[in-house]
Amino acid sequence: MDKARLADALGAPSAFGQSQFALTRGNAFEAKVKADGGAELLRLAHTRLDPGAEAPESAAVPDLTAPGPEGRTARTALALREATLAGGWTLLDHPMLALDVAGSLAFLEPDAVVVHPDGSWSVVEIKSFPMLDGSADPAKVGAAARQAAVYVLALEEVAARLDPAPRVRHRVLLVCPKDFSNLPAGSAVDVRKQRAVTARQLTRLTRIEEIADALPEGTCFAPDRDPEELTAAVAAVPAAYAPECLSACELAFHCRDRARSAGSVTRLGRPLRAELGGLTTVQEVLAAAHGEAGEADDPAVAALRRAAALRAEALREAQLREAEGRESGLRETGSREAGPGEVASACR
């Protein structure tokens, strides 16, 4: 479905997406990195990933154009096979890969894939955030590593269809602007952990046909449907909103409104949700904290009641200090001759 149009039809338009300025800057930096047949990119790949190989004085850059995503996927697989057999350095600019996700084929487009002289393959991620003194923002690097891990999995599926199967390297090349310039800097990022996590998550995903079988008969997500009918259709598919959804999903604002109306604690963040155990709503949390519900031997309930007791004690101490301050002000006012306005102010 077109989730952006669906969000508009639901009355919760999405602000999800990258700014035009960021897109323009990113595209300009990527073009600079890939200029001259990818000479600079291949130099970074040689330096950071394969320094023992022959230096890439020249490299093949095959044409990957083809009609439709299926055609581009087939053309990419053919180019990878030819490059592996040919030896030498090969740069695939924006190849198209396919990955099965819960029974649906997802088409993926890495920034680049490099074929090494030994026939191994490496993923290249080009980002526009800066690399300062050889290091970048850990959160952004982590996101890039998770993205590259998906490409590695898709490449492994392509490699598995060849005999013998080429090696897909688990160290990817991350290329970013150096310091505050527009000069490219490269870093090797090991994505074995992210790859393992992603592979495990893919195997645990509910199949699309199972989700469809559980929906009410006649459920339709067409944006031109009646708003009430459309809202009911979306509500038929369970969603677990979290704050990070705002930067990744077009339906995040709609799901946030639903989470707020349901009092879900997940809207306050997944770490907090994990700390609360079986308490899934704000109402349940407050009831447990006030001793109205929950088992006393539950660690989450015990922590909440302790926090509630500390809060009540802090409020009592604050009220006592405030009362003492008012009494002190009245005594000072009474010790000297004061006007009616001063007395009224002190009483307030």
N, C-alpha and C positions, 0 to 999 in steps of 0.2 A: 504494500500500500504506500501511497505518498503521505508520509506522516506529517509533513509540513501543511499540506492542504487539509488533512484531517484535523490538525490542531486548530486551524483557522475556523473550520466548520463547527468545532466544539466551543468556540468562543474563548480559546486560550492560545492565541497566536504565539509562536515560538520566536525568541530572539536568538536561537541557536545558530551558530555560524561564525566564520572568521571575518574580520573586518576587511574591507576592500584594500585598505592600506597595507595590512599584513599580507594579504594574498599577493599584491603587487611586489612587495619587498621580497617575499619568499620566492616568487617566480624569477625575479631578477637575479637573486643569489644562486638559484639552481641553474639558470642559464649560464652564469659565470663559471660555475663548477664544471659544467659539461661542455664548455667551449673547446674548440680545437680538437674535436673528436674525443672529448673526455680525457685529455692528456693529464690535467691536474688531478682529476678524480682517480685515474689509474695509478698515478704516482703515489697518492695517499694510500690506495689499496695495497700497493707493493710495499710501502714503508710500514704500514700499520698491521697488515694481515699476513703478508707473505714475503718478508725481506730476503729469504733464501732463494727465491725464484729469480729468473732473469728479468732485468729491468724492462718495463713496457715501453720500448722505443716507438712502437707502433701497435695498433690494436684494431681488430675488426669491430665494426658497429653495424650489425645487420638491420635491415628494414623490417619492422614488425607490424606494418600496417596490414589490415585485413578487415573485411566487412563483419561488423557485429562483435560482441564480446567472445562468442564461441569461436569465431574465426581467428581473432587475435590470440586466444588461448592456444589454439592448435598451432598457429604460426610461431608463438613463443616456444612451445615444446620442441618444434622442429629446429628452431635456431639454437636452442640449448644442446640438442643432440649433435648438430653439426659442429658447434663450437667445441664440444667435448672431444670429438673425434679429431678435429683439426689441430688441437694443441695451441699454445700461445695464449695471448691475452685477448679477451672479447668483452665488449661492453654492451649490455642490453639496456637500452634507454626506454623506461616505462613499459616493461613487459606486462603481459596479462596472465594472471594465474587464477586457478579455480580451486575452491575448497568446499567440501561438503559440510554444511552447518545444519545439524538437526534435520537432515533430509532434504535441504534446499541448497542448491549450488550458489555459492557466493563468489563473485568475480573480484579479484584483488589486483591492484596496480602499484607495485613498489616503485620507488624513485629510480632504482637501477639494480641490475644484477651483474656481477662480474664473474666471468669464467676464467680460472687461473690456468697457467700452462700445464699443471698436473691433472687438469680435468675437473677439479673441485669447483663448487659454486659458492658465492658469497652475496649476501644481501647488503645493499647500500641505502641508508636513510639520510636524506638531506633536510636539515631543519634550519630555521632562520633565527633561533635563539642563540645568544653569543656563548662562546667558550672562553672564559676569562682565566688567564694564567694556566691553561691546560685543563680546566674543569668547568662544568656547566651546572645549571640548576638540577639537583638530584631528582626532583619530582618530574621535570621535563625529560630528563634522560631516562627515567623509569618508564614514562609513557611511551617514549620512542622505542625502548627495548621491548615492551609488550607488543607494540605494533609490528616490529620487525620479527618477533617470534611467530606471529601468524603467517608472515611471508615465508619463514623458514619451513613451517609445517606444510604449506602449499608446495614449496619447491621439493620437499621430500617425497610428496606424492608423485610429482613429475619424474623425479629420479628413480623411484621404485619401478616405473614402467620401462626403464632402459636396462639392457643387459650387456656388460655389468653396470650396476647402479653407481653413478657418480656420488662423491661425498659432498654433502651439503654442510658447509662450515657453520658452527654454532657461535662463531665470533663475527659480528656484523660490523660494518664500517659506518660510524656516525660522523657526518660532515656538518660543521657549523661555522659561522663567521668567527674569525679570530679576534678576541678582545672586542673593540668597538669599530673595527674596520669591516670591509667587505671581502677580506681575504679568507679563503677556506682553510679550516684546520680539521684534521681527522683524528678520530679516536676509535680504538677497537673495543666493542662492548660484548661481553659474554652473555648470551641470552638463553643458556641451557635451563636455568631455573624458570624463566618466563615461558619457555617452550613447553616444559613439563607441565606447568600449571595450566596453560592453555589447552594442551592435549587432553588433560584430565577433565577439564571443564567441558570440552566438546563431547567427550564420551558420556557425560552425565546430563547433557541437555535433553529436555523432553522433545521428542520428535514432533514435527509440525503436524503430521497426520493425527497424532494423539491429541494435540491441542484442538484441532478442528473437530474431531469426533466428540469432544467434550462440550462444544459450544451448542447453544440452542439451535434448533432447526431454523433455517432462513436468516441466520446472522449475516449481516452485510456491513462492510466498512466504507462504502462509497460516500465521498464527501457531500454528494447532493441529496442524501437522505434527510428525512425529518430530524431536526436536532435532538429531540427526545429519544427517537429510535436509535440514532447514532450513539448517543450517550450510553444507552442501555447495552448496545453492542460492544462498546469499548469496555464497559464495566464487567462484561462477561469474561473478559480475559484478565486474570489476576495480575497485578503489578505491585512491585515492592519499590516505592519511591525512596531515593536517598539524595542528599544535596548535590552529589557529584553528577547526578543525572542532568542537571541544568546545563552542563557543558558537553553533553553527549547525545541528548535525545530531544527530538522536536516535540514530543508529548509531555515533556517534563513539567510544564506549568499546569497542565490539566491533571496530571498525577499528583502534583503537590497539593492542589486544591482538594482532591479526593482524600489524600493522606491527612490533611488538616481537619477536614470534616469528620473523619473517622477517629481522630485523636491518635494516630499511629506515632510511635516513638521513633520509627525509622527515619522520619523526616528530620530528626535532630542529628542524624549521622549513624552510620553502621557501627562504629566503635561503641557508642552509647547503647545501641540496640543489643550488641553482644554482651555488654555488662549487665543488662537487666534480665537475662535469661528468659523465663516464660512470661514475663510481663510485657505485653505488646502494645498497650495503649497508655496514654497519659492518665486516664481515669484509674486504671489498675495500679499504676505507679503511686499516685497520690493516696489511694485507699490502703496500699501496703505500707506506705510511709506513716500514715496516721493510725495504724493498727486495726484498720477496719477489714482487712483481707490479707491473705497470704499466710504461709507457714513460717513460724518464727525461726525454724532451723534452716530456712532457705538463705544462702549467703547474700543474695541480692536484696531480699526483704530485710535482713538484719542490717545491712549497710544503709538502706534507705531510712530505717527507723532511727539508727544512730545519727544520720545526717539531719533528720527532722528534729531530734532532741537537741543537737548542737545549735540548730537554727533558732529554736524556741528559746534556748538559753541566751544566745547572742541578742535576740530581740528584747528579752527581759532586762539584760544589762544595759542596752541602749536606752530603754524607757526609764530606768532608774537614773542614768546619767542625765537624761533630759530633764527629769523632775528635779534633780539636785541643782541643775543649772538654773531652772526657773526660780527655785527657792533662794538661791544665792543672789540672783538678780533682784528679787523683791527685798531681801535684807539690805542690799546696797542702796536701793532706792529709798528705803525707809530710814536709812542712817543720815540722810541729808534732806534738805527741803527741796522737793521736786514739784514740777508743774503737773497739771492733770494729764497732759499729753504723754509725759514720760511714764507716769504710773500706768496709764492704759497700755502703752507699748510693752512695758515689763510684764503686765498681766497676760498679754497675748503670747 
